[in-house]
């Protein structure tokens, strides 16, 4: 290592390591530190030579210095000096090398070793003790990045919310077993953007690919000791660096991620990334010192104000980032803008977003986090999706986020699952969820697309397992099957797990088709769990976060799936604005007595109040008038469509359903345009007022051929 002796004062901004063509400026926020050293490494091996240089200047809480002659590719970390007083919340330990929170790339991943813990693991005082073993051979390292990329004419597809169809998937798991992806690219950013994968997504009718976390992550030491890994990635180590193990060449992770985005954009597909700004990989007070804890534990994390030794945990992971600290908030905003401006992503899904609303302790939807997002000229223009809960008091906040946000609608998931499971007493709630959940989003001036509708997601059963298991089977996670939710609202259709019984298999197939049809026909934004179209199973595991194996990977040569149905449903939705409305359905008659929606009873009349509470409650119709669509297209033209009757039969038996008579919508006849049991009804024509037999566990859509007087 040849480095000149000169160290200039440098600048406090930008934070992180910034190469200017002649050298590198280092800047690190630490409110309570006494001194900061940057440590430069000649290589990534444990025995690599290193040199420590004290940063010479402090401006406010920012420590900084400029080192001439350094170039991109330089590996580095920090040693931060300050008080080690866990009772007061301070856990500075300069023997522990810490990762730059602003590192644009990882030059070395974590290698678990006892030295990574700031305290003596053998001491009876545990975290109150102090360990001075040097952690630098095992600690993660940042790497100086040059920046720059040939984006060519890349631009965001900017899909309107009402036209959006989300596909949630995992970079590694989606392509690791794909036979059409070159072997060296399977499980990588480049693999996900291979033509064969893009064609699959386009054929499905997907508009937006939502990736599970791609920020550089760390597997918890306990998982690693058990031979498991943090597969999902909700254990963030660095908020600017892409996970290097998802790159065909880990040293080129930044470039490969950008290439993936550019290819997906060229195909007209948006890219949303799942982000975890609510907690980090350092866990509770017994966790390792990898970055934030050693830089300034008291500043970065929420601690109990009465006993700062203890961390406040609103996330279930041991720590909560303090978004109420303006410098932590700056870190979050800088990271978000970086991923939009430099990495070209189109939006974010925020894990446990309610935790970010806690300025201090209570949830506040007027908190600084939301105000800064709303006024930001970059971030206010991208897609923002909240997982609207955390595990703290009052953390369930579905329907409460500001107007700029959309939300994962957990109430939609539960209601739709219960209806198709056969539960009673859910008919009214099912209708509300199908209609866009106006009870959650309408009163605050939000639109139907505020609801991201989903039946399955990465967290929980897959669609195949939802109809194949009544109980979770998480034994492979090695927690005694205690992890994962017990509230699955699932059914095994007669036998737990795999079976050869044709009657059970038929019921499972019908339920899956009905669930998918409900998802795509509902008002709001549909989100499909990647692999559901392939009938992917996790063998009953509803918390496969640690399963980087065949439990989680897509099986592209397995059971024939549902891809053709998804393709048809997405195309049907795309062709008919009746199912992607700009305004909520109200059921209120206009001056001519016409309603945008009429809820229809199977006996041939409008639903009455008492009907919503009738025994059973497995049948329902929704009459959606195409001449009562409030809103206009991008050219200002009024939106019009055909009139449709959507019939739901959640019974395990065929049921008779009386169609609306001539006076309701003025149809000359009804034509079955879509059925989840196509061999039974599709293409059939029926006169007004006729009775049709709905197949068991089915969704049937009939289109009205109207009299000329109704045009």
WOPE-V878119 format. One record per residue. N is the residue number from 1. RES is the residue in one small letter. SS is DSSP state (2 for helix, 1 for strand, 0 for the rest). Layout:
N:RES:SS
N:RES:SS
This chain:
1:x:0
2:x:0
3:x:0
4:x:0
5:x:0
6:x:0
7:x:0
8:x:1
9:x:0
10:x:0
11:x:0
12:x:0
13:x:0
14:x:0
15:x:0
16:x:1
17:x:1
18:x:1
19:x:1
20:x:0
21:x:0
22:x:0
23:x:1
24:x:1
25:x:1
26:x:1
27:x:1
28:x:1
29:x:1
30:x:0
31:x:0
32:x:0
33:x:0
34:x:0
35:x:1
36:x:1
37:x:1
38:x:1
39:x:1
40:x:1
41:x:1
42:x:0
43:x:0
44:x:0
45:x:0
46:x:0
47:x:0
48:x:0
49:x:0
50:x:1
51:x:1
52:x:1
53:x:1
54:x:1
55:x:0
56:x:0
57:x:1
58:x:1
59:x:1
60:x:0
61:x:0
62:x:1
63:x:1
64:x:1
65:x:1
66:x:1
67:x:1
68:x:1
69:x:0
70:x:0
71:x:0
72:x:0
73:x:0
74:x:0
75:x:1
76:x:1
77:x:1
78:x:1
79:x:1
80:x:1
81:x:1
82:x:0
83:x:0
84:x:1
85:x:1
86:x:2
87:x:2
88:x:2
89:x:0
90:x:1
91:x:1
92:x:0
93:x:0
94:x:0
95:x:0
96:x:0
97:x:0
98:x:1
99:x:0
100:x:0
101:x:0
102:x:0
103:x:0
104:x:0
105:x:0
106:x:1
107:x:1
108:x:1
109:x:0
110:x:0
111:x:0
112:x:0
113:x:0
114:x:2
115:x:2
116:x:2
117:x:0
118:x:0
119:x:0
120:x:0
121:x:0
122:x:0
123:x:0
124:x:0
125:x:0
126:x:2
127:x:2
128:x:2
129:x:0
130:x:0
131:x:0
132:x:0
133:x:0
134:x:0
135:x:0
136:x:0
137:x:0
138:x:0
139:x:0
140:x:0
141:x:1
142:x:1
143:x:1
144:x:0
145:x:0
146:x:0
147:x:0
148:x:0
149:x:0
150:x:0
151:x:0
152:x:0
153:x:0
154:x:0
155:x:0
156:x:0
157:x:0
158:x:0
159:x:0
160:x:0
161:x:2
162:x:2
163:x:2
164:x:0
165:x:1
166:x:1
167:x:1
168:x:1
169:x:1
170:x:0
171:x:2
172:x:2
173:x:2
174:x:2
175:x:2
176:x:0
177:x:0
178:x:0
179:x:0
180:x:0
181:x:0
182:x:0
183:x:2
184:x:2
185:x:2
186:x:0
187:x:0
188:x:0
189:x:2
190:x:2
191:x:2
192:x:2
193:x:0
194:x:0
195:x:2
196:x:2
197:x:2
198:x:2
199:x:2
200:x:2
201:x:2
202:x:2
203:x:2
204:x:2
205:x:0
206:x:0
207:x:0
208:x:1
209:x:1
210:x:1
211:x:1
212:x:0
213:x:0
214:x:0
215:x:1
216:x:1
217:x:1
218:x:0
219:x:0
220:x:0
221:x:2
222:x:2
223:x:2
224:x:2
225:x:2
226:x:0
227:x:0
228:x:0
229:x:0
230:x:0
231:x:0
232:x:0
233:x:0
234:x:0
235:x:0
236:x:1
237:x:1
238:x:1
239:x:1
240:x:1
241:x:1
242:x:1
243:x:0
244:x:2
245:x:2
246:x:2
247:x:0
248:x:0
249:x:0
250:x:2
251:x:2
252:x:2
253:x:2
254:x:2
255:x:2
256:x:2
257:x:2
258:x:2
259:x:2
260:x:2
261:x:2
262:x:2
263:x:2
264:x:2
265:x:2
266:x:2
267:x:0
268:x:0
269:x:0
270:x:1
271:x:1
272:x:1
273:x:1
274:x:1
275:x:1
276:x:0
277:x:0
278:x:0
279:x:0
280:x:0
281:x:0
282:x:0
283:x:0
284:x:0
285:x:0
286:x:0
287:x:0
288:x:0
289:x:0
290:x:0
291:x:0
292:x:2
293:x:2
294:x:2
295:x:2
296:x:2
297:x:2
298:x:2
299:x:2
300:x:2
301:x:1
302:x:0
303:x:1
304:x:1
305:x:0
306:x:0
307:x:1
308:x:1
309:x:1
310:x:1
311:x:1
312:x:0
313:x:0
314:x:0
315:x:0
316:x:0
317:x:0
318:x:0
319:x:0
320:x:0
321:x:1
322:x:0
323:x:0
324:x:0
325:x:0
326:x:2
327:x:2
328:x:2
329:x:2
330:x:2
331:x:2
332:x:2
333:x:2
334:x:2
335:x:2
336:x:2
337:x:2
338:x:2
339:x:2
340:x:2
341:x:2
342:x:0
343:x:0
344:x:0
345:x:0
346:x:0
347:x:1
348:x:1
349:x:1
350:x:1
351:x:0
352:x:0
353:x:2
354:x:2
355:x:2
356:x:2
357:x:2
358:x:0
359:x:0
360:x:0
361:x:0
362:x:0
363:x:0
364:x:0
365:x:0
366:x:0
367:x:0
368:x:2
369:x:2
370:x:2
371:x:2
372:x:2
373:x:2
374:x:2
375:x:2
376:x:0
377:x:0
378:x:0
379:x:2
380:x:2
381:x:2
382:x:0
383:x:1
384:x:1
385:x:1
386:x:1
387:x:0
388:x:0
389:x:0
390:x:0
391:x:0
392:x:0
393:x:0
394:x:0
395:x:0
396:x:0
397:x:0
398:x:0
399:x:0
400:x:0
401:x:0
402:x:0
403:x:0
404:x:0
405:x:0
406:x:1
407:x:1
408:x:1
409:x:0
410:x:2
411:x:2
412:x:2
413:x:2
414:x:2
415:x:2
416:x:2
417:x:2
418:x:2
419:x:2
420:x:2
421:x:2
422:x:0
423:x:0
424:x:0
425:x:0
426:x:0
427:x:2
428:x:2
429:x:2
430:x:2
431:x:2
432:x:2
433:x:2
434:x:2
435:x:0
436:x:0
437:x:0
438:x:2
439:x:2
440:x:2
441:x:2
442:x:0
443:x:0
444:x:0
445:x:0
446:x:0
447:x:0
448:x:2
449:x:2
450:x:2
451:x:1
452:x:1
453:x:1
454:x:0
455:x:0
456:x:0
457:x:0
458:x:0
459:x:0
460:x:0
461:x:0
462:x:0
463:x:2
464:x:2
465:x:2
466:x:2
467:x:0
468:x:0
469:x:0
470:x:0
471:x:0
472:x:0
473:x:0
474:x:0
475:x:2
476:x:2
477:x:2
478:x:0
479:x:0
480:x:0
481:x:0
482:x:0
483:x:0
484:x:0
485:x:0
486:x:0
487:x:0
488:x:0
489:x:0
490:x:0
491:x:0
492:x:0
493:x:0
494:x:0
495:x:0
496:x:0
497:x:0
498:x:0
499:x:0
500:x:0
501:x:0
502:x:2
503:x:2
504:x:2
505:x:2
506:x:2
507:x:2
508:x:2
509:x:2
510:x:2
511:x:2
512:x:2
513:x:2
514:x:2
515:x:2
516:x:2
517:x:2
518:x:2
519:x:2
520:x:2
521:x:2
522:x:0
523:x:0
524:x:0
525:x:1
526:x:1
527:x:1
528:x:1
529:x:1
530:x:0
531:x:0
532:x:2
533:x:2
534:x:2
535:x:0
536:x:0
537:x:0
538:x:0
539:x:0
540:x:0
541:x:0
542:x:0
543:x:0
544:x:2
545:x:2
546:x:2
547:x:0
548:x:0
549:x:0
550:x:0
551:x:0
552:x:0
553:x:0
554:x:0
555:x:0
556:x:0
557:x:0
558:x:0
559:x:0
560:x:0
561:x:0
562:x:0
563:x:2
564:x:2
565:x:2
566:x:2
567:x:2
568:x:2
569:x:2
570:x:2
571:x:2
572:x:2
573:x:2
574:x:2
575:x:2
576:x:0
577:x:2
578:x:2
579:x:2
580:x:0
581:x:0
582:x:0
583:x:0
584:x:0
585:x:0
586:x:0
587:x:0
588:x:0
589:x:0
590:x:0
591:x:0
592:x:0
593:x:0
594:x:0
595:x:0
596:x:0
597:x:1
598:x:1
599:x:1
600:x:1
601:x:1
602:x:0
603:x:0
604:x:0
605:x:1
606:x:1
607:x:0
608:x:0
609:x:2
610:x:2
611:x:2
612:x:2
613:x:2
614:x:0
615:x:0
616:x:0
617:x:0
618:x:0
619:x:1
620:x:1
621:x:1
622:x:1
623:x:1
624:x:1
625:x:0
626:x:0
627:x:0
628:x:0
629:x:0
630:x:0
631:x:0
632:x:1
633:x:0
634:x:0
635:x:0
636:x:0
637:x:0
638:x:1
639:x:0
640:x:0
641:x:0
642:x:0
643:x:0
644:x:1
645:x:1
646:x:1
647:x:1
648:x:1
649:x:1
650:x:0
651:x:0
652:x:0
653:x:0
654:x:0
655:x:1
656:x:1
657:x:1
658:x:1
659:x:0
660:x:0
661:x:0
662:x:0
663:x:0
664:x:0
665:x:0
666:x:0
667:x:1
668:x:1
669:x:1
670:x:1
671:x:1
672:x:1
673:x:1
674:x:1
675:x:1
676:x:0
677:x:0
678:x:2
679:x:2
680:x:2
681:x:2
682:x:0
683:x:0
684:x:0
685:x:1
686:x:1
687:x:0
688:x:0
689:x:0
690:x:0
691:x:1
692:x:1
693:x:1
694:x:1
695:x:0
696:x:0
697:x:0
698:x:1
699:x:1
700:x:1
701:x:1
702:x:1
703:x:1
704:x:1
705:x:1
706:x:1
707:x:0
708:x:2
709:x:2
710:x:2
711:x:0
